[in-house]
Amino acid sequence: MTQPEPGAAPVPVLALEGVSKSFGNVRALQGVDLALHAGEAHALAGENGAGKSTLIKILGGVHTPEAGTVRLDGSPVVFAGPAGARDAGIAVIYQEPMLFADLSIAENIFMGRQPRRALGRIDHGAVREATAALMRRLGVDLDPDRPARGLSIADQQIVEIAKALSFDARVLIMDEPTAALTGTETARLFSVVEALRAAGAAVLFISHRLEEIFRLCRRVTTLRDGRLVATEALEGLTEDDLVRRMVGRDLEELYPKQDTTPGARALTVRRLTREGVFHDVSFDVRRGEIVALAGLVGAGRSEVVQAVFGVDRADAGEVEVDGTALKPGSPTAAMDAGVALVPEDRRQRGLVMEMSIERNIALTGLDRLGSAGMVRRSLERSRAADWAVRLRLKYNRLTDTAGVLSGGNQQKVVLAKWLATEPGVLIVDEPTRGIDVGTKAEVHRLLTSLAEEGIAVLMVSSDLPEVLGMADRVLVMHEGRLVAEIPRADATEESVMAAATGRPIKRPSER
């Protein structure tokens, strides 16, 4: 370990110096520096495609830089894959934890390295006790014998952090850890991270939620187009300052909602019920308006729109499009009627990750891209290229798999796939979750322009500023019931949250 000179700045636990990495003709990183110090939470910011994922994979031993140096405690190091980085005390916690669902929490944490008794038998008692000690250290109450199946995303992340601690990790890299968490779960995660930081761990935190960066971190490194923009203290910066560094310009209005005059009723939902999930839900969406379906996680919002589209079959009620009832439980009938659904989980339900970008975009219209069951590749490619231009998709080749795209660009592919069907009713579930502010503004402009063209837009969102900024009307759900309809003029954080938590809404005259 290299010792600093007296009075010199402390040596970073982990650092990158002039690191570059390319994939084919794409320069993912170009001459990037980064220094992580013990006891500090450091943010990594940038738009989707800025190079954050590549940087994380270099730190985690997945990729080897083609130029530059990785330093551990001041000395150059080359990791022998992810195991080498892990053995060096570096742990990466991804947005979607990878656990063995049918094994217990303790078995997941100590997989492949369980303590042994005589004759090589696993000491299950020692495994459980070690796991319980890790949970006490993290200040959480999870049973070591509980199966991983059924754990919330928040608890799965706690298990991943416990696994990292079991390897004596000194560097914790957290990639969008709060994207799928509630406010309470996020607060608990932050308490755990603060405890680790106070104990001397270096934390690298990646989030598109800028308020979380300012809440948790002291310094931020910003990337743009694979290059280092700045590393600086967050004290004295504003969110607008950080956005300007990320996108290279003053961000245009994030919520470019234009006032519209709603047209004819396009979507009608009457007394829709699914036992034990939601009950007696009724609403309309007119052409040219954006209606937001708001509420706390678990209120039943996503379940309602899945029933509207026919993914899940409702037990009662009906859905009409332009006055014609839809066949219950039939996504095909919904699509034929001009309804499109952009799902919340783009990786599992929106895309075939191993399939090409152009094939993903074409999936909803294969019958129009050929005849006799044969797809004309030229039409498929032309359709994909057109939508790639219209949605400003960032990619290398249309024949690349969807899995190589950044999260924001994957979301654009899902949107392209459904917009290519020329829908009259567009349902979007969490349209900007996990994407950067620049892409978020593009999605908002797209939704606004679609409404101006006369499309009826139904948007499910947990992002309250997005709800308030984009919706003509806000429908609020609480415990499976639609409890309030709030016009744009009366929609505030207080009124929406009051309805979402089952409290009475104060009218403007009562405030």
N, C-alpha and C positions, 0 to 999 in steps of 0.2 A: 504493500500500500504506500502511495506517495504522500509524504507529509508536507503540508504547506509551510512556507516561510513564515517566521514570526510577523504578525500583523497582516498577513495576506488573507484573502477571502478563503473560506473553507473549500476544500476539494469536493466537487459534486460526487454523490454516490454513483450516479449514472449520467453520462454525457454523450452527445453526438457532436462531432466537429466536421463541418464541411461535407456532410453525407449526401450522396446522390444515388438515385435508383431509377432505372428505366425498365419498361415492359414493352418490348418491340420499339415502335417509334414514339411511344408515350413517355415523356419525362415526368415521372411521378414525384420525385424530389430532386432539387437542384441546390447543392451547397448549403444544406440546412444545419444550423447549430441549435442545441438544446442542452440545458443543464438542470438536473434534478437534485435537490439538496435534502438531506435528512431533516425530518421534522417540518417539512413544508408541503403544502398543497399547491400544485402548479397546474394552471389550465392550459389546454391546447385548443385553439379556436381556428375556425376556417369554414368556408362553404364546403358542401359535398363536392368531392373531386379535388380538394385543395392539397391532398397528400397525407391527411391525418392517419388513415388506415394503414398506409404503407409505412409511415413512421412508427406506428405502434407495432407492426409486425417485425420491423427491424429490431426494436427494443426487446421484443419477445422471442427473438431467435428464429422466426419463421422465414424472413428474408435476410440475405447478406448484402450490405451496400456494395456498389461497384466502385465507389470512390468515397473518401473520407474515413473517419475513425470513430469507433465506439469505444468509450473509456469506462471502466469500472473502477471506482476508487482512484481515479487518475491514471490508471494503467490501460494501455490498449488491450482489447479483448475481441475474440471472434467466437461467437456462441456456436456450439455444435448442435444446432436445431433448438426447438422449444425446450427440450429437456435440459440442454446446456444453460439456457437463460434461467430456467426454474432452479437449477442447482446453484446458480449464482445469486439467487435470492430475488428474482424478478417474477412477478405474478401479474397476469393480465385477466381482468374480469370483464367479459364481454356482455353486451346488452342482452343476449339470449344465452343463459347458462347452459352448459352441456353436462347433464347428470344422467346416471343410469337409473331410469324411473323405478325399476323393480328392486333396487337395492336400498338399504337403509341409509340414513344420513351418515352414520359412522362408517359404513362400508364405502360410500362414495368418497369420503375424505381420505381414507387410508388405503384405497384400492391399490393393490400390488406391493404394498409395503407394510402389511399388518404385523404387529408384534407376534412372535412365535413362542410356543411352549416347547417342552422337550419333545423330541421325535418330529418336530416341524409343524405341529398343529397350531392353528391360529388361536391366539389368546383373545377371545371375544370380549372378555371382561376388561382387559387393558385397552382395547380399541374403544369401547364405550366410555371408559373413564377419561381417556385422552380427549375424546370428542366433547364430553361434558365440560372438561376444563377449558377447551377452546370456546365453547358457548358462554361460559361464565366470563371469560376474558372479554368477549364481545358484548356482554351485557344483554344477551337474548335468551329466551326460554324455548329451546327446541329439543325435543326428545331424540337422543342419538339413535334409537331403534325405529324411529318413524320412517316409513318408506318415502323416497323422493317423489314418487307419483302423488300428485295432488297438492304439492307445495305451491304456494304463490310464487310469482317471479321474484318478489322481494325476499322471501325465505330461501329460494334457490340461490340468490346472490349472496346471502349470508353464508350459505354452505360453501360457496366458491371462495369467499374471503377466509372462512375457517380453514379450508384446504390450503390456501396460500400461507396462512400463519403456521400451519403444521410443517411447512417447508422452511420456516424461518425467513419468510420474504421480507426484504428490506425496501423493495420498490413495489408499489401497488399501482397498476395502470387500470383505470376504470373507463370503459368505452360506452358512453350513453347509458349509464346504469339506471337512470330514473325514468327512461322513456315510457315504461309500462307501469309505473308505480303511482299509487295514490299519494296525496299530500302527507298523510300520516306515515306511510311506508318510506317516503323520501326523507322525512324528518328522522326516522329511526336509522336509516342508512347513513345519513350525515353524522349522526351521533357516533356511530361506529367508526366512520372515517376520521372524525375529529380525535377520537381516542387513539387510533393507530398513529395519526400524525403526532399527537402529543407524546407518544411512546417512542418517537424517533423515525418512523417510516417516512419515506419520500412518496408522495402521491401525485400521479399525473391524472388529471380529471378532464374528460371530454364530454361536453354537453352542448346541445343547441339551445338550451334554455339559459339565456344570458344571465338572468337573475340568480341562477344557481352558481354560476361561475363567480359572480361578485360576492355571493354569500359565503362560499367555501374557500376560495383561493386567495393567495396574496399576489402572485405574479401570473402573467399570461404570455404565451408564445402564440403568435398569429401567423398562419400560413395562407398564401394565396397562389393558386396555380403552381403548386409544388415548390414555391420559394418562401424564404423567411421574410416576413414583413417587419416584425419587431418582437422583442422580448422586453417586457416592461412591468412595473408595479401597477396593480389595479387601483390602488389608492389615487384618487384624483381623476381617474377615467370615468366616463359615462358609458351607458349602453350604446348611445349613438356613436361615440368615439370608436368603440370596439367594432360595431357594424361597419363603419367607414373603412377601417383597416381590413376587414374580412372581404368586402366586396370591391374595394378600390374606388369607391365613389360615394357621394351622398345618396343613401338609399331613398328611392322614391317612396311615396306613401305606401305603407305596408298593407293597409286595408283600403284599396281603391274602390270602395263601393259607390256606385252611382244610384241616385234615386230613380226608380222605375215605376211605371203604372202597371200593376198586375193585370194579366189578361184572363182568359177563360180558365176554369178549374181543370187542371191536368190530372192530378192525383187525388183520389178520395179514399180515405181509410175510415171505415165505420165499425165501431165496437169490436175491434180486433182483440182477441184473447188467446193466450197460451197458458194453460193452467200451471201455476207455480212460478211463472216467469213475468208475465205482464197481463193486465186486465182492463178491458173496456176502453181501448185506445181509439180515439177518433180525431181526425184532422184532415185538412185540405192543403194542397200546394197548387198555386196558380202559375200559369206561364209567365215568365219574366221576373219571378221573385225567388229569393233565397230564404228558405226557412231552416232555422237551426233547431236541432233536437239536442237539448242540453240536460244536464243532471250529473250526479255523482257516479263514479264507477260502480257498476252493479245495479244501476237503476232500471236497466232493461232497454236502453236506447238501441244498442246494436242488435239485440234480439228482435226488436220491433221491425227494423229495416230489413233484417234477414227474412222475416215472415212476409213483409210486403213484397219482397222480390221472389219469394217462394223457396228459398233455401231451406227454411224451416216451415213446417206446416202448422198453421194456427188451428186452435180447437173451435174457434167461433169467430164471427165477423166476416167482412168482405173488403176487397180492394178493387177500386175501379180506376181505369185509365181512360180519360176522355169519355166518361159515361158508360163504358163497357166493363162488366165485371171480369176479373181475371180468374182463371182456373186456380184453385188453391194448391199450394205446394208445388208449383211448376215454374222454375226459372225460365224454361223455354217459352212458356206462355207470356211471361213478363217481358222477355226480350222481343218477342214478336209484336208486343203492344208498344214497344219503344221505351222500355225501362232499362236502365243500366245501373249496376251496383259496383262501385269501387270499394273493395272490402278494407277493413281495418288492418288485417295482417297481410301485407303485400307479398311477403316471402312464402307464406303457406297457402294462401287462398287467391292471391292476385297474379302470381307468376309461376311459370315452370322454370326454376332457376337454371336447370341444365340445358334448357332449350335456347335457341338464338333469340336475339332481340327482335329480328324481323318476324320470326315465327310466333313469338309471344304476341306481338301487335296484331298479327293476322288471325289469331285463334278464334275471335268472335265473328269472323266473316269468311270462313273457309268456303262456304257454299257460293259466295260471290266472286271467288278468286279462281274459278276453274269450272269444270264440268265433268260429269260421269265419275265423280269421286276423285278426280285428279286436280291438284292445285298447280296453277301456273306460277312458276317461281318468279317470272318477271313481274307479274301483278302483285305478288306478295312483297317483293322487294320495293316496288314503286310505292305501294301503300305505306310501308314502314318508313321509307325515305321521306315521304311527304309529311307524315306526322312527326318525324324526328326534327324536321325543320320548323314546323309550326309550334312545337313545344320546346324548342331550343335544347334538344337532348345532347348531352356531352358523351361521346362514345368514340371508340377507335374504329371498329368495323361493325356493321349491322349483323354480321354472321357470328360475332362474339356472343357468348352466353350472357343471359341477363344477370347471372351471379357475379360478373366482374364489375358491374356498374355500382356507383355510389348509391346510397339510400335515396337521395333526392331524384336521381335519374331513374332508378327502379320505379319510383312513384310516377314519374312521367310516362314510363312505358305502360303501366297499368291504366293511367288516364287515357293514353293514346289507344289502347286496346278497346276501351269502351266508347270513347268518343267517335271512333271509326264506325260504330254502329248507327251513328246519327240519331241519338236518343231524343225523345221529347221530354223524358223525366230522367234526371241524373241524381242518383243517390251516392253521396260520398261519405264514407265512415272514417273519421280522423284523417282528413286529406293531407295534413301537414305534419303529422307526428314524425319526429326523428329526422326532419330535414332542416337545412340551414335557412337563415333569414332571407338570403337572396332568392333561393328557390321558393320559399314560402310566399314571398311577394309575387313571384311569377304565377304560382297556383291561384292566389287570390285574384290577380288580374284576369286569369283564365276563367274562373268561376263568374266573375263580374261580366265578362264579355259574353259568356254563354247565356246568362240571364238576359242580357240586352238583346240577344238573338231570339229570345222567346222560350228558352228551355226552362222548365221548372226544376229547381235545384233544392234537394233535401240534404242538409249537411249535419252529420253527427260530429260533435267536437267537445273535447274536454278542456280546450284552450279558451278560457273565458274572454280574453281580449279578442280572439278570433270570432267568437260568437257575437260579441257586441259590435265588432267592426264590420262584419260581413252580412248579418242577418236583417231581413226586412221584418221578420217576426221570429220570436223565440218561444219554442214549445219546451216546457220544463217537465221532466219526469222525476218521480220520487217513489221508490220502492214498487216499481212496476206499474205505476199509474201516471197518467198525464194530468198534472195538477195545476198548470198555469199556461196561458198564452199571453205573451207580453209583446206589444208592438214596439218597433224600433225606438220610437220617441221616449218610451218609458223604461226601456231596458238598461239597467245599470248592474254593476257587480253586486250591489246590495239586494236588488230585487230578484235577480236570477238565483243567487245563493240562498236567499230566504226561501224561495219556492223549492229549490233542490234539497233543502234540509227539512222541509215540511213545516216551515214557519209562515205566518201570514205576510203578504207583500204590502209594503207601505206605498200608497199612491203618492204622486208628486205633491199633492196638497197636504199630505200628512208628514212630509219630511221636514 
